[in-house]
Structures are given as C-alpha cells and as structure tokens.
Amino acid sequence: MSPDDFIPQPYSFSIDNGSFTWSSPSNIALVKYWGKKDNQIPENPSISFTLDHCKTITTLSFSKKTSTDDFSFEVLLDGEQKDDFKPKIKTFFKRIENYLSFLKDYHFTIETSNTFPHSSGIASSASGMSALALCLMSIEKELSEGMSTDYFTKKASFLARLGSGSACRSIEGDLIVWGAHEQIQGSSDLYGVKYPLKVHANFKNFQDTILLVDKGEKQVSSTVGHNLMHGHPFAKNRFNQAHANLSKLTKIFELGDLDAFVNLVESEALTLHAMMMTSMPYFILMKPNTLEIINKIWAYRIANGSKVCFTLDAGANVHVLYPENEQENVLKFIKNELVAYCQNGQYICDQIGFGANQIQE
C-alpha cells in the first residue's frame, strides 16, 4: 500500500457528535529502530513485544462546529487540563489532516489516562498516540461505508506512526514488525503488521518486569536522538545490522532458541545506547543503577542457568524479559536483589499482550 491509499473518498454519512473510547498498550522493541527519514519512516525495521498491563485509555468526544478554519481541541490527563500536550497533538493533526478530512469539522475533547505511573519511563507516546489514532478511525468508520477491519487496522497503525513512530506497533499483538524486511511478507515502512512466521511455544506468555530506575525527564528526547543518526559515523552499519538481526530472530523464534534470543536482545539494547554515546553531540541515558542491574542479571543467569535477559528503551529503565516458567524465581530475584536499584523501589510486572481494545460506553 502507499500513503495515497489512506486518503479518504468523500464521506457517505455525517455525524454531529459522539464519543469513542479505546485502550491501547505500550510495546517493547526487541530489534530497535533508531533513526528515521521524513514523515516518520524508519531507517531500519524493528520488531516488538506488545505489552498487556501498561496501556493508555483514551476517550475522544467530538461535536460539530461552525468554523472549519483550524483545529479545535482540549486535552485532559486524569481529569486535569494538560495544555502542554497540545503542541504535540496539533503537530499530529497537521500530519494526518490529509488522511482524515473531518479533523477541522469538530471540536474534540481528548480525555486520557495511563495504567502506569505518569513519567515512569514507559513509552506512553506509543500507547497514547495509538489510542488516539484508533478513536479517530472510529469516527471515520462512522462516516464511511463498508470499511473493512483490515483497512481500519492498517490505517490506525499508519496514523499512529505519524504521531509517534513506535505507536504503530501498539495496535495489535503479540509480536509486531514495523519496517520493510525482505523475509517478512507484508512488512511495511508505513504501518506495523503482525509477525506472520512460526513462533515456538518457548516465547508464548513471555514476561516483562519493568524496573523504574529513573522517572525523571530524559536529558535528550527521542526525537532529537533519532535526528542525530543523520551523519552518524556508524549509522549505515547499524541499519544493516538491524536487518540482519531481524533475519536471525526469525530462526530463533522458529527453533525456540532462548540462548540465542538472550544474546541478540541484549546486544540490540546495548547497540541502541552505543549509537547515543557515539553521536555528535554524544549523550548517555543509562544511569549507574542501570549498569548495576545489568551486571546482577548477568551474574544471576550464569549462577542459575536462567534464560532471563534485559532490554532497554531510550532511557535508564530496564525491561527484564523471561519465560513464564521462570516467573516465580525471577520475581524473587528482582525483589531480593534488583528493587534496591529502582527509584522508590518501583517496578511494574507485565507480560505479552494482544493489542488494543475498544471500550463500549
């Protein structure tokens, strides 16, 4: 599909007002995307586990207005007005206006809340933008005739990507690929798709415990970080590496090779942060406690023959990934040895989930 396929025909119906509510999860990339082209196109493909408990719930209320000169909306987080969210939403609306021609016809009230602590370092832009995109698509579905579920899902992912790149991986689950890859049929730079190849039972119900090392605002935003890949001395090799690692992961998933999974996922996490440390200007998002946790995980794995591993987003917090059959022992290890390195002892227990859900009024 091309972007033009998402430009709507004149709508068949009209609607004066209403509201839709969607719940959409965050996700954690296994093969990372870092670096993008214009229009939120990734420089390399990525694949992620969709999470289950860490999600955003958004209600979008809308009413017809007389003037169609500009966008009109208000944003509330946990019932409180959040005007500092408005510039990002306005940028999003500008990017998607060509694909949702009703945007200036309505005044919108966006009411949103997260099931995880705000500013906890969980990727709330992924869950938040995907939930908003789904609400907007629910309006378009009401205005259109005969919209298929497949088109609805692809366009929701396409729109979410224009708000936050990783948001396109939150619409569905449990494994989502974003970015064209020669071995993954249907993969696209424009939207996320469900991983279509064989996945061994070893990877079902995988667990993700998120250790909140630092809940403060990042010193460098992800947007700035992505832009620093332009002209980065190692960028081309990194993009090639991501393609190769995704190819390797298809075999790992097929065979259920947990040892190879551990090595690839941890290498990807450290490579992501190596790109940050070798950009110009350079920066470090890991904290001393991030490294303490990583070393503890390595020691535990060797001592216990465990298949536990870590991954990192663009921040200091640590995602501890492990098979479901190790849940009891790993949680004991986390409570006994790792919680001391978390800010205020905070961590979140999550697992693989299966994507967004519409909540009926």
Residue, then its C-alpha position, 0 to 999 in steps of 0.5 A: m500500500s502507499p500513503d495515497d491509499f489512506i486518503p479518504q473518498p468523500y464521506s457517505f454519512s455525517i455525524d454531529n457528535g459522539s464519543f469513542t473510547w479505546s485502550s491501547p498498550s505500550n510495546i517493547a522493541l526487541v530489534k530497535y529502530w533508531g533513526k528515521k527519514d521524513n514523515q516518520i519512516p524508519e531507517n531500519p525495521s524493528i520488531s516488538f513485544t506488545l505489552d498487556h498491563c501498561k496501556t493508555i485509555t483514551t476517550l475522544s468526544f467530538s461535536k460539530k462546529t461552525s468554523t472549519d478554519d483550524f483545529s479545535f481541541e482540549v486535552l485532559l490527563d486524569g481529569e486535569q487540563k494538560d495544555d502542554f500536550k497540545p503542541k504535540i497533538k496539533t503537530f499530529f493533526k497537521r500530519i494526518e489532516n490529509y488522511l482524515s478530512f473531518l479533523k477541522d469539522y469538530h471540536f474534540t475533547i481528548e480525555t486520557s489516562n495511563t495504567f502506569p505511573h505518569s513519567s515512569g519511563i514507559a513509552s506512553s507516546a506509543s500507547g497514547m498516540s495509538a489510542l488516539a489514532l484508533c478513536l479517530m478511525s472510529i469516527e471515520k468508520e462512522l462516516s464511511e461505508g463498508m470499511s473493512t477491519d483490515y483497512f481500519t487496522k492498517k490505517a490506525s497503525f499508519l496514523a499512529r506512526l505519524g504521531s509517534g513512530s513506535a505507536c504503530r506497533s501498539i495496535e495489535g499483538d503479540l509480536i509486531v514488525w514495523g519496517a520493510h524486511e525482505q523475509i517478512q511478507g507484508s512488512s511495511d515502512l508505513y504501518g506495523v503488521k503482525y509477525p506472520l512466521k512460526v513462533h515456538a511455544n518457548f516465547k508464548n506468555f513471555q514476561d516483562t518486569i519493568l524496573l523504574v530506575d529513573k522517572g525523571e525527564k530524559q536529558v535528550s528526547s527521542t526525537v532529537g536522538h533519532n535526528l542525530m543518526h543523520g551523519h552518524p559515523f556508524a549509522k549505515n552499519r547499524f541499519n544493516q545490522a538491524h536487518a540482519n538481526l531481524s533475519k536471525l530472530t526469525k530462526i530463533f523464534e522458529l527453533g525456540d532458541l532462548d540462548a540465542f534470543v538472550n544474546l541478540v536482545e541484549s546486544e540490540a539494547l546495548t547497540l541502541h545506547a552505543m549509537m547515543m554515546t557515539s553521536m555528535p553531540y554524544f549523550i548517555l541515558m543509562k544511569p549507574n543503577t542501570l549498569e548495576i542491574i545489568n551486571k546482577i542479571w548477568a551474574y544471576r543467569i550464569a549462577n542459575g542457568s536462567k534464560v532471563c535477559f534485559t532490554l532497554d528503551a531510550g532511557a535508564n529503565v530496564h525491561v527484564l524479559y523471561p519465560e513464564n516458567e521462570q516467573e516465580n524465581v525471577l520475581k524473587f530475584i528482582k525483589n531480593e536483589l534488583v528493587a534496591y536499584c529502582q527509584n522508590g523501589q518501583y517496578i511494574c510486572d507485565q507480560i505479552g499482550f494482544g493489542a488494543n481494545q475498544i471500550q463500549e460506553 
